Every structure is written in C-alpha cells, then in structure tokens.
Amino acid sequence: MKWLGRGLPAYVPRLKISPFDAMDIIHEAGGVAVLAHPGTGVQDYLIPYLIKKGLAGVEAYHPEHTKQAEKKYANVAYRYKLAAMGGSDFHREGMRMIGCRRTSLGQLAILASHKSF
C-alpha cells in the first residue's frame, strides 16, 4: 500500500474509544449501531450490554469469519432481533474481497426498524 498504513502519507492515527461511547456518538448523530466483525474485535461477553444500549445489528457475515462464526453471530442476531449484516472490508493489502458478503433487504428492514424517526 502506497498511501494508507502507519508511517505512510495518508495515515491518520485511530481514536480509541469504547464501543459504548461509539454507540452514544452514533445515536446522537441519528444513526443505528452495528457491531463490526464481532469475532475479531469486541469480546462476546460485551454483546448483551451493547444490545441493552441499543445495538441494531451484528456483522455476522465477514470474510475473516469461519462458517461456524457466521452461524454463531447470525443466531445472535436472530435471538435478539438484530440485523445480521454482511460486510467485506478492505483494511489491508491482499483483502480484495469487496462484495463477497452482502446484506439482504430483509435484514436492512430489521436494521431500519431500530431507527426511531
């Protein structure tokens, strides 16, 4: 990568905040919060607390998730009436999988149901 990454011209250091603070910011901006690739980030024990705080979806389908992890997080979404989202990140060199995981219109409707307009 020529531009993105530590020490490269377009690198911007990450602001580290808790998922709870992030959810506050998202909600204050009028958005809905989705937990991105839970199998590789936030610890599972935090998910029920995030749900109580207003979590609207879980990125169940992700290129770095195993089929078992995808099933696990899709079941979490179903159990708690959250949207089971799909995502294909492009965070680093070699991740040329954009579009390999998608979100159905039905799941987007579930996501939208969490939004109070």
Backbone as a chain_set.jsonl record, in Angstrom:
{"seq": "MKWLGRGLPAYVPRLKISPFDAMDIIHEAGGVAVLAHPGTGVQDYLIPYLIKKGLAGVEAYHPEHTKQAEKKYANVAYRYKLAAMGGSDFHREGMRMIGCRRTSLGQLAILASHKSF", "coords": {"N": [[0.844, -1.175, 0.0], [0.529, 2.152, -0.826], [-0.356, 4.573, 0.275], [-1.946, 4.3, 2.622], [-1.59, 3.305, 5.984], [0.559, 2.819, 8.83], [2.939, 5.375, 9.136], [2.771, 6.127, 6.482], [1.829, 8.454, 3.816], [-1.043, 9.116, 3.918], [-1.887, 8.273, 6.358], [-3.787, 8.297, 9.317], [-3.809, 8.47, 12.742], [-5.675, 6.222, 14.781], [-8.548, 6.995, 16.73], [-9.083, 5.91, 19.855], [-11.871, 4.655, 21.375], [-14.413, 3.525, 23.639], [-16.744, 0.86, 22.834], [-19.23, 1.545, 23.823], [-19.175, 4.338, 24.115], [-18.852, 4.935, 21.43], [-21.315, 4.067, 20.433], [-23.005, 5.92, 21.67], [-22.255, 8.265, 20.301], [-22.985, 7.582, 17.681], [-25.778, 7.245, 17.989], [-26.504, 9.824, 18.866], [-26.018, 11.189, 16.537], [-28.081, 10.367, 15.023], [-28.011, 7.859, 13.946], [-27.855, 4.229, 13.517], [-26.434, 1.584, 15.39], [-24.1, -0.884, 14.498], [-22.42, -3.835, 15.189], [-19.273, -4.384, 14.123], [-17.593, -7.067, 12.538], [-17.657, -9.103, 14.864], [-16.298, -11.394, 15.746], [-13.637, -10.833, 15.597], [-13.06, -8.594, 17.023], [-14.617, -6.846, 19.369], [-15.154, -8.371, 22.509], [-17.168, -11.277, 23.043], [-18.67, -11.38, 25.436], [-19.468, -8.794, 25.876], [-21.546, -8.271, 24.15], [-24.347, -8.646, 25.013], [-24.576, -6.371, 26.698], [-24.167, -4.297, 24.905], [-26.403, -4.653, 23.342], [-28.424, -3.972, 25.17], [-27.859, -1.295, 25.253], [-28.702, -0.438, 22.84], [-27.908, -1.63, 20.428], [-28.201, -2.348, 16.989], [-27.556, -4.12, 14.983], [-25.493, -6.899, 13.857], [-22.461, -7.676, 12.393], [-22.542, -10.405, 10.939], [-21.709, -11.874, 8.749], [-18.69, -12.088, 7.357], [-15.553, -11.811, 5.671], [-13.376, -12.791, 7.19], [-14.51, -14.417, 9.046], [-15.187, -17.732, 10.109], [-17.286, -20.362, 8.777], [-18.632, -21.427, 10.938], [-18.452, -19.314, 12.809], [-19.915, -17.377, 11.42], [-22.464, -18.556, 11.464], [-22.886, -18.615, 14.235], [-22.971, -15.818, 14.919], [-25.05, -14.976, 13.295], [-27.107, -16.349, 14.518], [-27.082, -15.067, 17.014], [-27.948, -12.549, 16.199], [-30.524, -13.206, 15.258], [-31.726, -14.214, 17.622], [-31.826, -11.934, 19.264], [-33.275, -10.171, 17.774], [-31.876, -8.548, 15.962], [-30.292, -7.017, 13.119], [-28.689, -9.13, 10.83], [-25.858, -8.542, 9.458], [-23.858, -8.24, 6.464], [-20.516, -7.876, 5.444], [-17.68, -6.683, 3.629], [-14.638, -6.036, 4.157], [-11.89, -3.808, 3.487], [-9.247, -3.45, 4.631], [-6.544, -3.883, 4.494], [-3.595, -4.711, 2.608], [-4.009, -7.163, 0.118], [-6.583, -7.939, 0.775], [-8.824, -8.386, -1.193], [-11.648, -8.614, -1.455], [-14.005, -7.25, -1.761], [-17.453, -6.96, -1.704], [-17.958, -9.644, -1.355], [-19.486, -10.536, 0.769], [-22.799, -9.958, 1.644], [-25.771, -8.006, 2.476], [-29.104, -8.784, 2.995], [-32.257, -7.453, 1.752], [-34.282, -7.903, 3.586], [-32.879, -8.041, 6.015], [-31.916, -5.455, 6.1], [-34.322, -4.151, 6.497], [-34.882, -4.967, 9.092], [-32.799, -3.677, 10.391], [-33.514, -1.015, 9.875], [-35.822, -0.917, 11.385], [-34.94, -0.456, 13.904], [-34.412, 2.16, 14.027], [-35.568, 5.194, 15.206], [-37.526, 7.468, 13.841]], "CA": [[0.0, 0.0, 0.0], [1.338, 3.346, -1.008], [-0.854, 5.741, 0.993], [-2.558, 4.003, 3.919], [-0.782, 2.48, 6.875], [1.432, 3.583, 9.723], [4.113, 5.964, 8.524], [2.544, 6.474, 5.084], [1.31, 9.823, 3.679], [-2.454, 9.345, 4.25], [-2.204, 7.627, 7.639], [-4.319, 9.092, 10.422], [-3.909, 7.582, 13.902], [-7.032, 5.922, 15.23], [-9.018, 7.476, 18.017], [-9.562, 4.745, 20.599], [-12.969, 4.896, 22.308], [-15.119, 2.296, 23.975], [-17.914, 0.651, 21.974], [-20.376, 2.235, 24.42], [-19.058, 5.74, 23.707], [-19.105, 4.974, 19.985], [-22.76, 3.96, 20.239], [-23.584, 7.219, 22.037], [-21.985, 9.188, 19.2], [-23.816, 7.148, 16.552], [-27.177, 7.554, 18.304], [-26.662, 11.282, 18.884], [-25.993, 11.643, 15.148], [-29.276, 9.864, 14.367], [-27.736, 6.591, 13.275], [-28.04, 2.952, 14.212], [-25.129, 0.971, 15.626], [-23.896, -2.273, 14.098], [-21.139, -4.344, 15.67], [-18.472, -4.883, 13.006], [-16.869, -8.335, 12.693], [-17.513, -9.374, 16.298], [-15.361, -12.488, 16.021], [-12.253, -10.369, 15.544], [-12.913, -7.33, 17.744], [-15.23, -6.788, 20.699], [-15.349, -9.667, 23.144], [-18.564, -11.727, 23.026], [-19.382, -11.116, 26.689], [-19.989, -7.427, 25.84], [-22.676, -8.149, 23.228], [-25.617, -8.348, 25.699], [-24.563, -4.996, 27.203], [-24.342, -3.442, 23.736], [-27.811, -4.787, 22.957], [-29.196, -3.14, 26.104], [-27.56, 0.1, 24.939], [-29.361, -0.076, 21.593], [-27.289, -2.22, 19.239], [-29.217, -2.65, 15.975], [-27.139, -5.192, 14.085], [-24.216, -7.583, 14.048], [-21.874, -8.101, 11.13], [-22.398, -11.856, 11.061], [-21.059, -12.426, 7.553], [-17.464, -11.329, 7.145], [-14.56, -12.694, 5.057], [-12.469, -13.406, 8.156], [-15.259, -15.338, 9.898], [-15.402, -19.1, 9.643], [-18.72, -20.68, 8.618], [-19.14, -21.606, 12.306], [-18.61, -17.976, 13.396], [-21.04, -16.736, 10.738], [-23.696, -19.149, 12.006], [-22.995, -18.165, 15.63], [-23.392, -14.426, 15.002], [-26.39, -14.896, 12.702], [-28.018, -16.803, 15.58], [-27.151, -13.971, 17.99], [-28.816, -11.528, 15.602], [-31.899, -13.719, 15.249], [-32.2, -14.325, 19.007], [-32.059, -10.615, 19.853], [-33.998, -9.345, 16.794], [-30.931, -7.611, 15.367], [-29.985, -7.288, 11.718], [-27.484, -9.916, 10.563], [-25.272, -7.798, 8.355], [-22.709, -8.778, 5.753], [-19.565, -6.837, 5.091], [-16.42, -7.128, 3.025], [-13.712, -4.952, 4.463], [-10.677, -3.642, 2.698], [-8.396, -2.751, 5.583], [-5.112, -4.105, 4.322], [-3.13, -5.298, 1.348], [-4.38, -8.558, -0.094], [-8.011, -8.166, 1.04], [-9.523, -7.995, -2.416], [-12.884, -9.371, -1.368], [-15.13, -6.325, -1.673], [-18.681, -7.506, -2.28], [-18.09, -11.094, -1.169], [-20.536, -10.759, 1.767], [-23.821, -8.945, 1.414], [-26.883, -7.93, 3.411], [-30.373, -8.872, 2.269], [-33.223, -6.382, 2.009], [-34.98, -8.245, 4.832], [-32.029, -7.651, 7.141], [-31.909, -3.986, 6.131], [-35.594, -3.739, 7.107], [-34.71, -5.146, 10.536], [-31.924, -2.58, 10.804], [-34.319, 0.212, 9.834], [-36.823, -0.954, 12.459], [-34.3, 0.021, 15.138], [-34.291, 3.606, 13.911], [-36.778, 5.944, 15.546], [-37.52, 8.694, 13.028]], "C": [[0.89, 1.239, 0.0], [0.932, 4.478, -0.078], [-1.331, 5.459, 2.41], [-1.685, 3.057, 4.719], [0.129, 3.348, 7.712], [2.664, 4.086, 8.977], [3.95, 6.359, 7.063], [1.799, 7.807, 4.979], [-0.132, 10.055, 4.12], [-2.861, 8.715, 5.576], [-2.703, 8.646, 8.663], [-4.445, 8.15, 11.612], [-5.364, 7.41, 14.333], [-7.311, 6.567, 16.576], [-9.614, 6.272, 18.729], [-10.65, 5.18, 21.577], [-13.659, 3.573, 22.579], [-16.287, 2.098, 23.008], [-19.154, 1.366, 22.509], [-20.365, 3.719, 24.057], [-19.327, 5.891, 22.212], [-20.602, 4.916, 19.702], [-23.455, 5.264, 20.609], [-23.429, 8.219, 20.895], [-22.872, 8.856, 18.004], [-25.27, 7.532, 16.787], [-27.436, 9.062, 18.311], [-26.688, 11.862, 17.475], [-27.203, 11.143, 14.362], [-29.091, 8.54, 13.659], [-28.087, 5.376, 14.107], [-26.681, 2.268, 14.291], [-25.144, -0.494, 15.227], [-22.502, -2.675, 14.573], [-20.394, -4.983, 14.506], [-17.649, -6.103, 13.42], [-16.583, -8.71, 14.154], [-16.519, -10.473, 16.618], [-13.916, -12.048, 16.045], [-12.022, -9.102, 16.357], [-13.438, -7.408, 19.155], [-15.444, -8.2, 21.242], [-16.838, -10.011, 23.237], [-19.327, -11.375, 24.297], [-19.967, -9.702, 26.723], [-21.261, -7.296, 25.003], [-23.994, -7.906, 23.956], [-25.697, -6.918, 26.245], [-24.755, -3.997, 26.058], [-25.79, -3.484, 23.253], [-28.683, -3.927, 23.859], [-29.009, -1.66, 25.812], [-28.165, 0.53, 23.603], [-28.697, -0.577, 20.328], [-28.373, -2.647, 18.259], [-28.832, -3.818, 15.071], [-25.781, -5.743, 14.446], [-23.697, -7.976, 12.666], [-21.545, -9.591, 11.243], [-21.558, -12.431, 9.93], [-19.886, -11.552, 7.155], [-16.406, -12.281, 6.585], [-13.621, -13.391, 6.041], [-13.181, -14.328, 9.142], [-15.284, -16.723, 9.272], [-16.904, -19.294, 9.449], [-19.36, -20.839, 9.993], [-19.377, -20.253, 12.968], [-19.778, -17.245, 12.737], [-22.365, -17.252, 11.279], [-23.941, -18.658, 13.435], [-23.543, -16.746, 15.701], [-24.728, -14.179, 14.303], [-27.432, -15.336, 13.724], [-28.158, -15.75, 16.669], [-28.101, -12.901, 17.463], [-30.272, -11.978, 15.645], [-32.492, -13.719, 16.655], [-32.587, -12.974, 19.594], [-32.753, -9.637, 18.903], [-33.125, -8.21, 16.25], [-30.784, -7.952, 13.886], [-28.687, -8.087, 11.643], [-26.862, -9.353, 9.289], [-24.13, -8.577, 7.715], [-21.786, -7.641, 5.388], [-18.313, -7.435, 4.489], [-15.431, -5.981, 3.128], [-12.546, -4.916, 3.486], [-9.704, -2.84, 3.54], [-6.91, -2.902, 5.314], [-4.826, -4.744, 2.967], [-3.553, -6.765, 1.269], [-5.841, -8.856, 0.174], [-8.8, -7.641, -0.155], [-10.845, -8.74, -2.505], [-14.112, -8.471, -1.295], [-16.332, -6.926, -2.403], [-18.881, -8.984, -2.059], [-19.105, -11.458, -0.082], [-21.529, -9.624, 1.633], [-24.89, -9.008, 2.488], [-28.172, -7.921, 2.615], [-31.272, -7.684, 2.606], [-33.997, -6.642, 3.293], [-34.18, -7.834, 6.055], [-31.925, -6.138, 7.234], [-33.206, -3.447, 6.742], [-35.518, -3.897, 8.622], [-33.856, -4.009, 11.089], [-32.718, -1.278, 10.887], [-35.355, 0.246, 10.959], [-36.259, -0.477, 13.79], [-34.173, 1.53, 15.161], [-35.604, 4.263, 14.286], [-36.719, 7.293, 14.849], [-38.417, 9.733, 13.625]], "O": [[1.869, 1.331, 0.741], [1.782, 5.272, 0.326], [-1.143, 6.284, 3.304], [-1.11, 2.115, 4.173], [0.433, 4.483, 7.343], [3.34, 3.329, 8.281], [4.89, 6.874, 6.459], [1.197, 8.247, 5.958], [-0.422, 11.122, 4.66], [-4.05, 8.632, 5.885], [-2.113, 9.711, 8.844], [-5.122, 7.127, 11.51], [-6.167, 8.34, 14.255], [-6.437, 6.67, 17.437], [-10.571, 5.678, 18.232], [-10.398, 5.968, 22.489], [-13.498, 2.613, 21.826], [-16.77, 3.067, 22.423], [-20.031, 1.749, 21.735], [-21.404, 4.294, 23.732], [-19.954, 6.859, 21.781], [-21.101, 5.632, 18.834], [-24.399, 5.672, 19.931], [-24.372, 8.938, 20.564], [-23.445, 9.753, 17.385], [-25.924, 8.078, 15.899], [-28.467, 9.521, 17.818], [-27.303, 12.902, 17.239], [-27.347, 11.45, 13.178], [-29.933, 8.143, 12.853], [-28.553, 5.482, 15.241], [-25.875, 2.363, 13.366], [-26.061, -1.243, 15.564], [-21.531, -1.943, 14.38], [-20.828, -6.0, 13.965], [-17.086, -6.15, 14.514], [-15.445, -8.648, 14.62], [-15.944, -10.463, 17.707], [-13.047, -12.81, 16.469], [-10.906, -8.584, 16.383], [-12.789, -7.967, 20.039], [-15.863, -9.102, 20.517], [-17.667, -9.135, 23.482], [-20.525, -11.099, 24.233], [-20.869, -9.433, 27.516], [-21.981, -6.306, 25.134], [-24.727, -7.008, 23.544], [-26.773, -6.32, 26.251], [-25.422, -2.976, 26.223], [-26.333, -2.473, 22.809], [-29.578, -3.232, 23.38], [-29.897, -0.855, 26.091], [-28.149, 1.713, 23.264], [-28.903, -0.006, 19.257], [-29.366, -3.251, 18.666], [-29.702, -4.437, 14.458], [-25.025, -5.155, 15.22], [-24.435, -8.549, 11.864], [-20.43, -9.977, 11.592], [-20.786, -13.367, 10.136], [-20.057, -10.43, 6.68], [-16.363, -13.445, 6.982], [-13.123, -14.477, 5.748], [-12.535, -14.953, 9.982], [-15.39, -16.865, 8.054], [-17.701, -18.476, 9.908], [-20.505, -20.433, 10.194], [-20.402, -20.061, 13.624], [-20.548, -16.567, 13.418], [-23.285, -16.472, 11.524], [-25.069, -18.327, 13.799], [-24.478, -16.485, 16.458], [-25.461, -13.266, 14.682], [-28.519, -14.761, 13.791], [-29.253, -15.559, 17.198], [-28.957, -12.407, 18.196], [-31.151, -11.206, 16.029], [-33.623, -13.278, 16.857], [-33.563, -12.875, 20.337], [-32.82, -8.438, 19.173], [-33.574, -7.074, 16.1], [-31.119, -9.058, 13.462], [-27.707, -7.76, 12.312], [-27.301, -9.662, 8.181], [-23.521, -9.449, 8.334], [-22.246, -6.548, 5.057], [-17.936, -8.563, 4.806], [-15.402, -5.08, 2.29], [-12.273, -5.877, 2.767], [-9.374, -1.7, 3.215], [-6.101, -2.14, 5.842], [-5.724, -5.246, 2.29], [-3.459, -7.505, 2.248], [-6.307, -9.942, -0.173], [-9.375, -6.555, -0.097], [-11.13, -9.41, -3.497], [-15.159, -8.9, -0.809], [-16.237, -7.341, -3.558], [-19.875, -9.543, -2.523], [-19.542, -12.608, -0.028], [-21.142, -8.461, 1.522], [-24.921, -9.93, 3.303], [-28.321, -7.145, 1.672], [-31.073, -7.002, 3.611], [-34.334, -5.702, 4.013], [-34.744, -7.333, 7.028], [-31.853, -5.592, 8.335], [-33.199, -2.419, 7.418], [-36.031, -3.054, 9.358], [-34.167, -3.447, 12.139], [-32.601, -0.532, 11.859], [-35.722, 1.322, 11.43], [-37.013, -0.133, 14.699], [-33.86, 2.115, 16.198], [-36.648, 3.919, 13.732], [-35.938, 8.162, 15.237], [-38.539, 10.83, 13.079]]}, "num_chains": 1, "name": "protein.A"}
